[in-house]
Amino acid sequence: MDLSIRNIEYCKGVGAKRADILRKELGVKSALDMLYQFPYKYIDRSRFYFIHEIEDDDTYVQLIGHITEWHTIGIGNAQRLSATFTDGRHTIELVWFKGVKYVKLERNVQYLLFGKPSRFNHQYNFVHPELTPMSKVQPELMQGLEPHYNTTEPMKRAGLNSKALRTIIAHLIPELQQQGMVDTLGMDLVQRYHLMRLSEALCNIHFPKDTPTMQKARERLKFEELFYIQLQILRQMKRREQNVGFSMPIVGKSFHSFYQNCLPFPLTNAQKRVVREIQTDIKSGKQMNRLLQGDVGSGKTIVALLTALLAVDNGYQACIMAPTEILANQHYETIQQLLSPLTSSPHHLIASSPKIALLTGSTTAKQRQPIHEQLRSGEINILIGTHALLEDTVQFANLGLCIIDEQHRFGVAQRAKLWNKNTQPPHILVMTATPIPRTLAMTVYGDLQVSIIDELPPGRKPVHTLHYSIQRRASINQFIAQQIDMGRQVYVVYPLINENEKLDLHDLTNGYNQLCETFPEYRISMVHGQMKAKDKDEQMQRFVAGETQILVATTVIEVGVNVPNASVMIIENAERFGLSQLHQLRGRVGRGAEQSYCILLTRVEMSKETRQRMDIMVATNDGFRIAEADLQLRGPGDLEGTQQSGLPFELHIASLSTDGQLLEVARQAAMEVLDADPLLEQSHNRIYKQRLDYLRIAAGNWGEIS
């Protein structure tokens, strides 16, 4: 029977109970699904050691020899079994602490011992080794690399450990070799990129004879995985390119008057380039779908406002949606301030200043009514807000542009509601201050055009970053006092709001009290996510207005808060934050003309990875370098926003951290296929369409809106 349709239940070694667990834990439904559960590591079983060759406790080894004696110590659950194993030259102790009654030992039987040696009292021993009579050893396991598979606790309780999965797959391999299977890549791709055929790759990913063969199999399967992700993303992009968009060819009075008379500083070359790219999109007659990346402080808000003014000049409304009320309020206040000179502009420059409004969860029913009416009449030109913009009661006269800030914080279904606020989808500009590594951008955002603001406004000084242990707190407090006495303000960020007995971390509540005791002469604000929005905004506004000198906060101030007078960012327990998050927090300072500082406080004892992260933060202010390093250290699954944005299909073997070059090759291959046959209708491309359909069913209903 075809392995792709054979129910996993009817595979040797499975059965109904195990099949149910495999479905729940791994999503394995068929024999083919089982073959796509790839090993996470291999152990070389081709080499046999003598006892005297054991040199460290980091490597699995296998020995051949006999048991000379054994004895049991203790009773009940405290039983321990100790045995002496010899290879004919030397002896070593074997120990079992669990399952003693199931360990059956015999004299005069030759055993294959497999395990990781450990040291006790300066002597090597083996704890819970695998011990198999040579007469029962599968020959193929002694000839090459032994695969090891990830399992879960429910699987282990049902006896589905790595060894059991290996056995199930081993029973399927002969059938795969005999039957073969239809390749999921066309022969032209297989030959052009010198790839293994699929059947051969699946056999050799599980039971390779040597490392080069395993690597060839991995390359083939990685290429396939990345190719189909890119094929789906690029196919979606080509569909979008056919979407009719509102044509906005006019660069009118609102844009010109603001640009010529109201800009607080000249645009950087990067900002000018991005505005030109956007302008080209929105006048093309096609719907714009563009991602704007810009490091903290690079001036994305100005670009967003200029884009909104282009929409207004062409008779359309624009909306700007932010993930938090703090950020929405700040966008509103910043844009109000930037546009205020237009109200006094000469009549010949502009007929009327664009009208903007703010809509958040805190907007009262009384305040909402005129906003809703003026939106429907078209009187409001630019609406700024939070998730409140998604409500059905929010209706526009002619919405032509949607700008989503920190868009990874919004789900697909949420964003889709905005697209439906007009009869045809508006132009889309999504923005992020979190620099995205190239490989992640090519997958999560691979169907969008990308613009990057890669330079800071003139006059900005790089933030000076320092890393200290908590033992330096006294000198840091002195530095805080010096900065405040110079008229500056200080952020202090904590990983927790309240003390947690299980976590040895500094918390905001105790930190606030300690700072109040240390600095009784200064006023201190406190902001965290459990506060009511009104109280949080009040505390934040006191800091913005300079009424308080120190702001104690959690990461609610990570994005968007703009206080140019704040010159010091202190991050407590910096080891608890990822690189991108540390970089975002650092971006809250350095927004004025004065030298700013970011102080990373950690424990004295640190892991190697923590040390690496702190060193990277101290070494560079380049958000893109930091994002690449974060991807390398943590992988894409941990990076903020990846889960919500979503990859089209789950990655089983490829890695965005390490396979960037192969990803680019796969993307180019997918692009060439679609350039020649956008609908995948030609006979030799139907296999790609069928495979995409299968993968989409397997992956579930993932969104097609970025």
N, C-alpha and C positions, 0 to 999 in steps of 0.2 A: 504494500500500500504506500502511496505517496506520503513521505514524511511530513509534508506541510499540512495534511488533513488528518493524519492519524492522531486520535485523542491520546494525550499523554498518559491517561489512565491505563491504556492497553500496552504500554511499553514495559519491557521486562524490568522487574524490580520496583515498580511503582504501585499500581493498584488504586482503588477508589479513595482511600483515606489520604495517602500521600499525594495523589493528584490534586485533591482539594487544597492541600497546604501549598503545593507548588503554584497553583492558580492564585491563591490569596497573597502569598509572599513574594513571588517573582513574576507573576503574570504569565506563567508558562501554561499554555493550553494544548500545544501540539508537540510532536516529536521534534519538529524543526525549531520551535521555540526553545526547546531544551538545548539544541545544538548551538543556539545563539547566546547561551549563558557562558560567557568566556572566562577563562581562568584569570585570577588577579595576580598570580605569581606562579613560578615553576621552581622545582628543586631537582638538581641534577642527580638522577639515579644511576647514571652510567659508571660512576666512580665508587669503588669500595675502599674503605680505610682499614688500617690496623690501629689498635688501641693506642700505640705509642705515637701515632701521627696526629692525634687530637691536640689542637693548639689553642683553640678559643671556644667560647660558648655562643657564638653568633651564627654558626653554620650548622645546618642539618647534615648528618653523616649516616652512612650505613655500613654495618659490619656483618661478617659471617662467622658464626662460632657456635658454642654449646653452653648450656647452663650446667654448672658443676654442683651448685647447692642453692637452697633457698629456705627461708624461714619466715614465719608470721609473728609480728609483735603486736600486743594489745588485743582488745576485744571490741565487738560492736562497731560503731562508727569510727572508733579511734584505731582500728586495725591498720597495720602497715605491712606490706610484703616487701622483703629485701631478697635479692637474688644475686649470685655471682656469675658473670658471663666471661668466657674466655675465647680469644681468637686463636689459641694454640701457643701464643707467646706470652701474653699479658692478660690480666683480669681487670674488670671494672664492675662497679656496683650498679644494679638496676633497682629502682624503687617505685612502688605503687602505693598511693595514699587513698585512692578511691577505686571502687569496683573490684576490690581484692578478690572476692569470691568468684568473679568471672575470669580471673587470670589462671589459665591451666598450663602448667609447666611440666616438661618431661626431660629426663636425662637421655643421653645418647641420641638426641634428635638435633640435626643441624638447623639452626635458625638464621633468618635474615633479620637483623636488628636495625631499626630506623628511628632516628630521633635527634633532638638537639641536646648536646651535652651541657651540663651545668656544673658549677664548682661548689663544693661543701667541704669545709675543713682542709682547704688547699688540695683537694682531690677531685678529679672529674667523676661524675656519675650521670646516669640517665634517669629522669623522672617521667614515668608513664610512657615508655617507648613503645613503638609498634614492634611486635615480635611475631613473626610468621614462619612456620615450618617451610623449609626450602621446597618441599614437595608440593606446597600449595601456592607458591609465589607465581603471579602472572609474569611470564617472561618479558612482555612488552614494558612492564614497569621498571625493569632493570636495564633497559637499553637506551633510555633517553631522559627527557625532562618530564618530571611528574607534575601534572597540573593541580592547582589548589583553587577552590571556588569559595566565593562569599556565601555565607549562610546566615540565617536569623535564628533567634532563640526558639520560636515555634517549630522551625525546621529541625533543629537539633533534638528537640524533645520527641520528634517523630522518627528519629534515626536518620534524618536527611542531613548528615554532616558532609564535609567536603569529600570524604572517601566514598560515601554513598552516591553523591552526584557523579563522581568520576566513574563509578561502576555502571550507573544508568547510561551515561554517555558512551562508555566503552562498548556496551551492547549495541548501540545505534551505529557506531562507526563502520562495521562490516557491511551493513545494509547500505549506508551512504556510498561506500566504495563500489559496491556491486551495482546499485541502481543509478548512481550519479544523480544530478538534478539540473534543472534548467538554470543557466547562469542569469544573475540579475543585472549583469553588465553586458553590453554588446561586445562582440569580438573585436570591433575596431578599437574600443577603449582598452580592452584587455591587452591587445597587442601593442598599441601605441605607448602605454605606460608600463609595459612589461610586468603585468600582474598575474598572479596565480588564478586558475579557474576556481570557481566558488567551491565545488566539491572538495578539491584538493586543499583549499585554504581551511575549510571547516575541519577536515581530518587533522591537519597539521597544527591548528590552533590548540587542539585538545591533546594530541599525542605526537608532538614533534620528535623527530629522531635526533635533532641537534639544534643549537641556537640559531644559526643562519636560516634554517628551514622555518623555525617558529617566527622569526622576524619577517620573512617573506609573507607568511600567512597573515600576520598582524597588519602589514602594510596593505595587503589586498582588502582586508575587512575594514580597516580604517578608511581607506579611500572610498569604498562603497558607502559607508555610513555618512561621510562628509559630502560625497557627491549628491546623495539623495536629499540631504538637508539643503544644499545649495540649489539643487534643481527645483525644489518646492519654493524656496524663497525667491529665486529669480523668475520663476513662472508667475508667482504672485505679483512681482514687480512689473512684469510685462503686461499683466492684466490691468494693473493700476494705471499704467501709461496710456491705456486706452480710455480711461475715465475722462469724460468731459468735465472741464473745470470752468469756474467763473473767470471770464477774461477781465483783467485789470491793467489795461495799457497806460492809463493816465497817471502821470506824476504831477499832482495838482497843488493847490494852494496850501492845504494843510501840511503836506510833506515839505514843500519848498520853504514856507514861512518858518516852520520849526527848524529845519536844517540850517537855514541861513541866519536865523536870529536867536535861537533858543538853546542850541547845543551847549552844555556846560564846559565841554572841552572838544577839541578836534577829534574826529573818529580816527582810530588806528587804521593802518592799511588792511589789517585782517577784517575789521568791522566793515570797511568799504567793500571788500571783496565779497563778504557774505551777503550784504544788502544787494549787490549786483546779481548774485546767484539767485536770491529769492525773487527779485524783480523779473528776472528772465523766466522763472517758473510761472509766476502768477499772470503774466501777460501772454503765455503760450497757448491758452485755450484748453490746456490739460490740467487736471487736478494736481496741485503741489502736495507732495508727501516728503518733507525734509526734516532731517535731524540736525539740530544745531548744538554742537559741543563747544563748551567754553569753560576754561578753568575758572576757579573762584576769582571774582573781581575783574574778569576780562571784558565786561560790558555787554552782556546778552540782553539786559533790559532795554537798553537804547535801541538795539537791533529789533527787538520785539515791538517797541513803540513805533519805530519807523515803518515796520511792516504793517502795523495796524493803521497807520495814517495813509498808507497806499490804498488799503481797502476802503477807508472812509472817503478818500478822494474819488474813488470809482463807484460810490453810492452803496457800499456794503457796510454791514456791521461787523465788528470783530469782538472776540471774547478771549480773555486770558484766564486760564484755570490753574490754580496752585494747590498743593496738597495740604497746606495748613493755613489757619486763619492769620497767624503771624506773618507768613510769607505773602498771603493775599493782601493783607493790610499794608504791608510795606510796598508791594507793587503799586497799589492804589495811591499811597501817599507820594511815592517817588514820581509816578507819572503825572499826578496832579501838580506837583511842584515843577516838573519839567515843562508842562503845558501852560502853566499860569501866565507866562509872558504873552501868550497868544491872545489872551483876553484884551490886552491893550494894544494889539497890533493894528496898524492902519487898515482902514476898511478895504483899501485896494489890494492888500496882501491876502486877506482871508475874509470870507463872508461871515463866518462865525466859528468860534472855537469848538473843537469836537467835545461832545458831552460824554463824560465817563461816569460810571456808577460802580458801587461795590455791593456784592451780594454774598453773604456767608451764613453759616448756621446761626450767628448771633444777630443777624438782621431781623428786626421785629416785624410782626405782621403789618403794623401800621406803616413801617418804612418800605415794606415789600410792594404794597399795592401800587404806589406811583411808579416804582421801578418796572413792574410787570406791564403797566399801561404804556409807559414811554418806550419800552422795548418793542412792544407790538406796533406802536405807531412809527417806530424808527427814529424817535427823538434822541434816544440814547445811542451813541455811536460805538462806544467801547465799554464792554461789561467785564469787570474783573471779579473773580470770586474763587470759591472752593467747590466741593462736591455739590453745593447748593445750585450751581449752574445746571446740573443734570436733571433737576426736578421737572416733571411734566408741565408744571404751571409756568415754567420759564420758556416763553415763546418769543422768537425774534421776527422782525419784519422782513429782514433779508440778510441772514448770517452768511458771510462770505469767507471768514477766516477764523480758525480756531488755533490758539497758541496754548500748548500744554507745557507747564514748567515742572521740572523733575518728574517727567511723565511715567517713569518706572513705578511710581507710587500709586498709579491708577490701574485698575484691572481693565482687561479688554472690553468687557461688557459695559463698564462705566463709560469708557471713552467712546464707544459706539453710539451712546445716547446723544452725544454732541453732534455726531455726523448726521443724525436724523433730524436736526433742528431746522433743516431747509429741504426743499424738494430734491435738490441734488447736493452731494457732499461738498462741504466748503473746503478751502485750502487748509492744509494741516502743517503746522510748524511745531515740532516737539523739541523741547530744550532740556539739557541736563548740564549741571555743574560738576557732575562726576565723570571725569575723563574715562572713556571706554577703550580698553585695549583693542587693537586692530582685529584680532581673531574673534573677539566677542561682538564687535560692531558688525563683522561680516556675517554673523549668524543671527543674533538677537535682532539687529537692525539692518539686516542685509537687504531688505526690500525697500529701504529708504535712501534717498539721496542724502549725502552727508556734507555738512559745512562745519568748519572748525575755526574758532577764534583762537589763534595760537600766539597772541602777544597781548601784554598788559598795557593799559593806558600810560602815557608818559608821566614821569614823576613818582610812580609807585616804587617803593624800596622793597626788595625781597625780605620776607620775614626771617629773622634770625632764630633758628631752632636749636634748643639745648636739651640734653638728656641728663637728668640727675636721679639719684636714688632718694628715697624719702628721708634719708639721714641728713640731707642738705636743707631741710625745711626751714631752719632758722635763717639761713642766708637768703633763701627765697622770699621769706616774709620781709626781710630788709629791702630786697629789690622791689617788692610790691609797694612798700611805703615810699620808696624813692620815686617810682613812676607816678604814683598818685599825687605826691607833693609837686611834681612837675606839671600837674593838671591832667594827667592821663587817667584812663579807666581800665579795669581788669576783669576778665572772665575767669571763673574757676569751674571746671566741668568734672562731674563725678559719674561713675558708671551705674550707681544705684541711688534710689531715692531714700530708702530706709535701710537700716542695718539688717544683715542676713547672717544668721549663725552659721550657715553652711558655707558661706563664701567669705574669705578673709580679704574683704575689700573696704575701702573708704566709701562712706555714703554721704549723700547730700545733706541730710538732716543734721548729723553730727558735725559735718564739715562747716555748715552754716553757723552753728553754735560756737564752734572753735574760732572761726574767723571773727565773729562778733566780739569774742573775748580778747582776741589778739589785736583787733583794730577798733577799739571802742570809739575812736575819734572819727571814723568813717561811716558812711551810710551804705547799707548792703541790701541788694534786692535778691529775690529767690524765684526761680522759674523751673517748673517741672511738669510732666505730662499729666499728673493726677489733679492738677489745679483746675478750677473752673476757668473757662476761656476769658471771662471778664477780668478775673483776678490776675491771670497770667499776662494779659495784655497791659493791665495797669502797672504791674511790676516791670514789664519790658519797657513800657513807655517812660517810666521814671529813669531807667538806665539810659535810654536813647536821649532823653532831655538833659542828662548830666546831673540829675538830682541825686543819684546814687553813684558811688565810685566803684563798687565791686558787684558783679552779677554772678551769683552761685546758681548753677544750672545743670541739667542733664543734657542729653544730645538734642533736646527740642530746639536748641539754638544752632544746630548743625548747618542748616540751610537757610540762606536768605536774609538773616539779620544783618543790618548794615549800620554800624556805629563807628564812623571814621575816627573818633577820639579814643576808642579802645585800642590800647597798644600792647597788651599782654594777655596771652591765652595760656592758662595753666591746666593741664589735663592730668587728673589724678588717676592712678592705676592705668596708665597708658597701655600697658600690656594687654588690657581687656578689649582694646579696640583694633579693628583692622586698619591697614594702611590707608585705604580710601577714606575711611571715616575720620582718621586722624588728620588727613589732608583737608577734609571738609571743615573740621573744627578750626584748624589753623587759618583757614580762609576768612574767619570772622575778624581777624586782625590784619593789619597791613593795608587798610582801606583808606588811610589818610596819608599825609606827606611825611609824618614822623616815623622814625625807625620803630618797628614792632618786633615782639618776641613771642615765641611759642616754647613753653617749658613742659617737657614730657617727664612725668614723675612715675617711677616704677619701684618695685621691690628691689632689694639688693640682689637676691637670687633670681636669675632669669633663665629661661630656656634659650637654646640656640636660635630658634625662630624669632623669639622676642627681641633678642639682641640684633638680629638681622633687620627687623622692622624699624627699630629705633635708629640704627645706623643709616638706613635709607632715608628716613625722615630728616635726620640731621644733615645729610649730604646734599639733598636736592629739594627745590620748590616746584619742580616740573611735575604737574599732575599726571601727565601721560606716562612719564617714566615710573611714577609711583603706581599707577594703575597696572602697568605691565608687571611690575614686581609683585603686586598684590595677587595678580592672576597666577604667577609662578608659584608663590608661596601657599596660596589657599585653594586655588582651583576655582572654576567658574560658578560652581554650585553655591559657594559661600558668599560670592560677591553680591552686594546689596542690589536688589532689583531683578536679578537674573530669573528667579523663580516666577515673579509676576509677569515679566516680559515674555518669558517662555521660549525654549527652543522648539522648533517644529516637531522633532522626534527626540526621544531620549537617547543620549550617547551611551553606548554599551562598551565601546573599546577605544574610540578616538578621544583625545584630550585637547581642549582649546588651549591648555597651558603649554603643551609641548609639541603639538602638531600643526603649528601655524603655517609652515611651508607646504605641507601636504594639503591643508585647507585651501590655500591659494591655487594649487594645481587642480584640486577638485572643483573649485568655483569656476576656473577657466574652462574646464571640460564641460561643466553643466551649461555655461554660457554659450559655448560653441554648438552644443546640441540644440538649444532653444533658438539661437540665431538662425539655424537652418530649418527648424521645424517648431515654431512657437507652440502649436497645439498638440505636439507629439502624435501626429496622425499617420506619419509614414510607417510602413510595415516594420522596418528595423528599429523604430523607436517605441513601438507599442509596449514592449517589455517595461520601458521606463514608466509609462502611464499606469500600467497594471501594478507595478511595484509601489508607485506613489499612492494609489488607491488603497492598497493593502496596508501600507504604513500609516496612512491617515486613519483607517479603521482601528488599527492596533493602538495608535497613540490617543484615540479619543477625539472629542470635538474641541480642537484648539482653534483659537481665533485667527482671523485673517486681517485684523486691524492692529497696526502697531501703535 
